[in-house]
Amino acid sequence: MRRREFLKLGAALSVAGCASAPAPTKARVLVIGAGYGGATAAKYVRLWDPGIDVVLVDRASEFVSCPISNLVLGGNRTMRDITLGYEGLRKHGVYVLNGEAVAVDSAKKIVTFGRGSALTYDRLVLSPGVDFLFDEVQGYAGQERILHAWKAGPQTVELRRQLEAMPDGGVYVLSVPPAPYRCPPGPYERTCQVAHYFKQSKPRSKVLVLDANPDVTSKGPLFKRAWEELYKGIVEYRPNAKVVAVDANAMTARTEFDTVKGDVLNVVPPQRAADIAVKAGLITHNNRWCDVDWRTMESKEVKGIHVLGDATLSATGMPKSGHMANSQAKVCAAALVELLNGREPNPNPVMSNTCYSFVSDKEVIHVASVHQYDAGQNTIIPVKGAGGVSAARSELEGQYGWSWARNIWADMLG
């Protein structure tokens, strides 16, 4: 049955890189979502136990990195620079399929995909990322002119085109949603990248940041110093300025206090775990996030399903970042290998995070942290004295930042 199901899925969704798949040997791990979390989990399960059958399914045929994508908006990188294939995973024996998961039957351990195809699993890993709560911003849903570009891809390209078409002297408005959201420093890095572009090419233009939060949520002093020293007169930052409505025809954004007009509106809506997590019944907190056991990344709501990355209910001090998803994936992969072989997983896993932010074309700042499971508190907590932030922006960290990207892509996809 499993072989026929897999071949049916391959025929319907186009098995990329293989005409057929073997019948499973020990067990099957099915991974949905081939980003920083899912791709890493799929690779490392195969590395640590080649006897486990691993199937990875994603809607896209290529990986496009959200980290570093702000540089595309600033004109300092191209989409090709942040786009990679899945050939490396296939070399490790991961079966990579293109398709969209539409339903999960956790009792029967079956995931249904488009066109009626289905796959069974022994353990399911969901790394679905986020979807957007468009209805929380009046006037947002249904229009196409105002973009978020918070998933790297076509909207990244279109937002860059809008910035290029904007007249010198125009205003770019960036709206930051209430935390938690994907990539805490991301909006402020984007502020810097667009300001850098304006400084070089449209020096009379302005960047207006409307932040729903009371202050910059990550690396605040470093970002503010960059705005003052590098982009004085270009960047205006307004805290406690939650955007509650937009008008795509008038190109206005309304906060709880006033209405502003821009030439380009870049409104990032509030977020929650992606739709498939909702359909699978994994949401446990505030109708938005999935609570997990940090020792295994297994859902606290539905057994046998493991959740990674931005979709999880973050522990204290834990950002929703690509590096963190990669780290969670390795904890999950190790736990899956143990569980599927009848052994106990590591009771005290450690996770780490590093996030580099480009404040210009060459200068970078970073934040880093280490997190370890604490049995007494039954959660994962930051390790005191580990991690920290940059003393100052520097070109040396710029070299580190780009090296980080190449290395983590190789780690997850190579």
C-alpha positions in Angstrom: 0.0 0.0 0.0 2.7 2.5 0.9 4.5 2.0 -2.4 1.3 2.5 -4.4 0.4 5.6 -2.4 3.8 7.1 -2.9 3.7 6.4 -6.7 0.2 7.9 -6.8 1.5 11.0 -5.1 4.5 11.1 -7.5 2.3 10.9 -10.5 -0.1 13.6 -9.3 2.5 16.0 -8.0 5.5 15.3 -10.2 8.2 13.5 -8.3 11.2 15.8 -8.8 14.3 13.9 -9.5 13.1 10.3 -9.3 10.6 8.2 -11.2 9.7 6.0 -8.3 10.4 5.3 -4.7 11.2 2.1 -2.8 8.9 0.6 -0.3 9.7 1.9 3.2 12.2 -0.1 5.2 12.0 0.7 8.9 9.6 3.6 9.1 8.5 6.6 7.2 9.0 10.2 8.3 6.9 12.6 6.2 8.0 16.2 6.3 5.8 19.1 5.1 7.6 22.3 4.3 11.2 22.4 2.8 12.5 25.6 4.5 15.0 26.1 7.2 13.2 23.6 9.5 11.8 21.0 7.2 14.8 20.6 4.9 17.2 20.3 7.8 15.0 17.7 9.6 14.7 15.6 6.4 18.4 15.6 5.8 19.5 14.8 9.3 17.1 11.9 9.8 18.6 10.3 6.8 22.2 11.1 7.9 21.6 9.7 11.4 19.6 6.7 10.3 19.6 5.8 6.6 17.2 3.0 7.2 14.3 5.5 7.8 12.3 6.4 4.7 12.1 10.2 4.5 9.7 12.0 2.2 9.8 15.9 1.9 6.9 17.8 0.3 6.9 21.5 -0.5 4.7 23.7 -2.7 7.8 25.2 -4.4 10.4 23.4 -6.6 13.2 25.6 -5.3 14.2 27.0 -1.9 14.1 30.8 -1.6 15.6 32.2 1.6 13.7 34.8 3.6 16.9 35.7 5.5 19.0 37.8 3.1 16.0 38.7 1.0 16.0 42.3 2.3 19.2 42.8 0.4 17.2 42.2 -2.8 15.0 45.1 -1.9 18.1 47.3 -1.3 19.5 46.3 -4.6 22.5 44.6 -3.0 21.7 41.0 -4.0 19.5 39.3 -6.6 16.8 36.6 -6.3 19.2 34.1 -7.8 21.6 34.8 -4.9 19.0 33.5 -2.4 17.5 30.7 -4.5 18.8 27.1 -4.2 17.7 23.6 -5.4 17.0 20.4 -3.5 19.5 18.2 -5.4 21.6 17.8 -2.3 18.8 16.3 -0.3 18.1 13.8 -3.0 21.7 12.7 -2.8 21.1 11.9 0.8 18.2 9.7 -0.1 15.4 12.1 0.7 12.4 11.9 -1.7 11.5 15.4 -2.6 8.0 16.1 -4.0 6.2 19.2 -5.2 2.7 19.6 -3.8 0.5 21.2 -1.2 -0.8 19.4 1.9 -4.5 20.1 2.3 -5.5 17.8 5.2 -4.1 15.6 8.0 -5.8 12.6 9.5 -3.7 12.0 12.7 -5.7 9.0 13.7 -5.0 7.1 10.4 -1.6 8.9 10.0 -2.4 10.1 6.5 -1.7 13.4 4.8 -3.9 14.3 1.8 -2.5 16.5 -1.0 -4.0 18.2 -4.0 -5.6 16.1 -6.7 -6.6 13.5 -4.1 -3.1 12.0 -3.5 -2.2 10.8 -0.1 0.7 9.5 2.0 0.9 7.6 5.2 3.5 8.2 7.8 4.8 6.9 11.1 5.9 10.3 12.2 4.9 13.6 10.6 7.0 16.8 10.8 5.3 20.1 9.9 7.5 23.1 9.2 4.8 25.2 7.5 5.9 28.7 8.4 3.3 31.4 8.9 0.2 32.7 7.2 -1.2 36.2 7.6 -4.2 37.7 9.5 -5.2 40.1 6.7 -8.6 40.7 8.3 -6.9 42.4 11.2 -6.0 45.3 8.9 -9.1 46.8 7.4 -9.0 47.1 3.6 -6.0 44.8 3.2 -7.6 41.5 2.0 -8.4 41.3 -1.7 -6.2 44.1 -2.9 -2.9 43.6 -4.7 -1.2 47.0 -4.6 0.0 46.9 -1.0 2.5 44.1 -0.3 4.0 42.5 2.7 6.9 40.7 1.0 7.3 38.7 4.2 7.7 35.4 2.2 10.6 35.7 -0.2 9.5 35.3 -3.8 7.3 37.1 -6.2 6.3 39.8 -3.7 10.0 40.5 -3.1 10.5 41.2 -6.8 7.4 43.3 -7.0 8.2 45.4 -4.0 11.7 46.1 -5.4 10.0 47.2 -8.7 7.7 49.5 -6.7 10.7 51.1 -5.0 12.5 51.6 -8.3 9.4 53.2 -9.8 8.9 55.5 -6.9 9.8 59.2 -7.6 12.7 60.8 -5.8 11.1 62.7 -2.9 8.5 60.0 -2.4 7.7 58.2 0.9 8.0 54.5 1.6 5.9 53.4 4.5 6.8 50.2 6.4 4.3 48.8 8.9 5.6 46.4 11.7 3.1 44.1 13.2 2.7 43.3 17.0 5.2 40.8 18.2 5.6 37.8 18.0 6.1 37.7 14.2 8.6 36.0 11.8 12.1 37.4 12.2 12.1 40.1 14.9 14.9 42.3 13.4 13.6 41.8 9.8 11.6 45.0 9.5 14.4 47.1 10.9 17.0 45.6 8.5 14.5 46.3 5.7 14.4 49.9 6.9 18.1 50.1 6.5 18.2 48.4 3.1 15.6 50.7 1.6 17.2 53.7 3.2 20.6 52.7 1.8 19.0 52.4 -1.7 17.4 55.9 -1.3 20.6 57.4 -0.1 22.4 56.1 -3.2 19.7 56.6 -5.8 16.8 58.8 -4.4 18.3 61.0 -1.8 15.2 63.2 -1.3 13.0 60.1 -0.5 11.9 59.1 3.0 11.4 55.9 5.0 8.6 56.0 7.5 8.4 53.1 10.0 5.0 52.6 11.7 5.8 50.1 14.5 2.9 48.5 16.5 5.4 47.7 19.2 6.5 50.2 21.9 10.1 50.0 20.7 12.4 48.2 18.2 12.0 44.6 19.1 15.6 43.4 18.4 19.0 45.0 18.4 17.3 48.4 19.0 20.2 50.6 20.0 22.3 49.3 17.1 19.6 49.9 14.5 18.8 53.4 15.9 22.5 54.3 15.8 22.6 53.2 12.1 19.6 55.3 11.3 21.1 58.3 13.0 24.6 58.0 11.6 24.0 56.5 8.2 20.4 57.6 7.3 19.8 60.8 9.2 16.9 62.7 7.5 15.8 59.6 5.6 14.4 57.3 8.3 11.6 58.3 10.6 10.6 55.8 13.3 7.2 55.9 15.1 6.6 53.4 17.9 3.1 52.5 19.2 1.8 53.1 15.7 -0.2 50.0 14.9 -1.7 50.1 11.4 -5.4 49.2 11.6 -6.6 50.0 8.1 -5.2 50.7 4.6 -6.7 52.2 1.4 -5.0 50.9 -1.7 -6.6 53.5 -3.9 -5.6 56.5 -1.8 -2.3 54.8 -0.8 -2.9 55.6 2.9 -2.3 53.7 6.1 -4.4 54.5 9.2 -3.1 53.9 12.7 -5.1 54.4 15.9 -4.0 58.0 16.0 -3.6 59.3 12.4 -3.5 58.6 8.7 -0.4 58.7 6.6 0.0 58.7 2.9 2.9 57.0 1.0 4.1 56.3 -2.5 4.9 52.7 -1.6 3.1 50.9 1.3 4.7 47.8 2.7 2.3 46.5 5.4 3.4 43.4 7.2 0.2 41.9 8.8 0.0 40.0 12.1 0.8 36.3 11.7 -0.1 32.9 12.9 1.0 29.3 12.2 0.3 28.4 8.6 -3.1 27.0 7.4 -2.1 23.3 7.5 -1.3 23.6 11.2 -4.8 24.9 11.7 -6.3 22.1 9.7 -4.3 19.5 11.6 -5.6 20.8 14.9 -2.2 21.9 16.2 -3.0 25.5 17.3 -2.9 25.7 21.1 -2.2 29.4 22.0 -4.2 32.5 21.2 -5.5 30.9 18.0 -2.1 31.5 16.5 0.7 29.2 17.6 1.5 25.5 18.2 2.8 24.5 21.6 5.5 21.7 21.5 7.5 19.5 23.8 11.0 21.1 23.3 12.7 17.7 23.9 11.3 16.2 20.7 9.4 19.1 19.0 6.3 16.9 19.2 3.0 18.8 19.4 1.3 18.9 22.8 -2.0 18.8 21.1 -1.6 15.9 18.6 0.7 13.0 19.2 2.9 11.8 16.4 3.2 15.2 14.8 6.2 17.4 15.3 6.2 21.1 14.6 9.2 23.3 13.7 10.1 26.9 13.2 7.9 30.0 13.0 4.7 28.0 13.6 5.7 27.1 17.2 4.7 28.9 20.4 8.1 30.4 21.1 9.7 29.8 24.5 11.0 32.8 26.5 13.7 34.7 24.6 13.4 32.4 21.5 13.0 34.3 18.2 11.1 33.1 15.1 14.2 32.8 12.9 15.7 30.6 10.2 18.6 29.7 12.4 16.3 28.7 15.2 14.2 26.5 12.9 17.4 24.8 11.7 18.4 24.2 15.3 15.0 22.9 16.3 15.1 20.6 13.3 18.2 18.9 14.5 16.7 18.3 17.9 13.7 16.9 16.2 15.6 14.7 13.8 17.7 13.2 16.7 14.5 12.6 18.7 12.8 10.9 15.7 15.7 8.5 15.2 15.6 7.5 18.8 11.8 7.2 19.0 11.6 5.1 15.8 14.2 2.8 17.2 12.5 2.3 20.5 15.0 4.5 22.5 14.6 7.5 24.7 15.5 10.9 23.2 18.0 13.3 24.7 16.3 14.7 27.9 18.3 18.0 27.8 18.6 19.3 24.2 20.3 22.5 23.4 19.3 25.0 20.7 21.1 28.1 19.4 20.3 31.1 17.3 22.4 33.7 15.4 20.8 36.5 13.4 22.8 38.9 11.2 21.2 42.1 10.0 22.7 44.2 7.1 22.4 47.8 8.0 24.1 48.9 4.8 25.5 47.0 1.7 28.5 45.9 3.7 28.0 46.6 7.5 26.3 44.1 9.7 25.1 43.6 13.3 24.2 40.4 15.0 22.4 38.9 17.9 23.0 35.4 19.3 21.6 33.1 22.0 21.8 29.6 23.4 18.8 27.7 24.9 18.6 24.5 26.9 15.8 22.4 28.2 15.2 22.7 31.9 13.3 19.8 33.4 12.3 21.7 36.5 10.6 24.4 34.5 9.5 21.9 31.8 10.5 24.2 29.0 13.6 25.5 27.2 15.2 28.6 28.6 18.1 31.0 27.6 21.5 30.0 28.9 22.8 32.8 31.1 25.9 34.4 29.8 25.7 32.8 26.4 25.1 34.9 23.3 24.7 38.7 23.1 24.7 41.4 20.5 27.4 43.2 18.4 29.4 46.0 20.0 29.0 48.0 16.8 28.2 47.5 13.2 31.2 46.5 11.0 32.2 45.3 7.6 33.9 42.3 9.2 30.5 41.2 10.5 29.3 41.7 7.0 31.7 39.0 5.9 30.4 36.8 8.7 26.8 37.5 7.8 27.2 36.3 4.2 29.3 33.3 5.3 26.5 32.4 7.8 24.0 32.3 4.9 26.2 30.1 2.7 27.0 27.8 5.5 23.5 27.3 6.8 22.2 26.7 3.3 24.9 24.1 2.8 24.0 22.6 6.2 20.3 22.2 5.3 20.5 21.5 1.6 23.9 20.2 0.8 
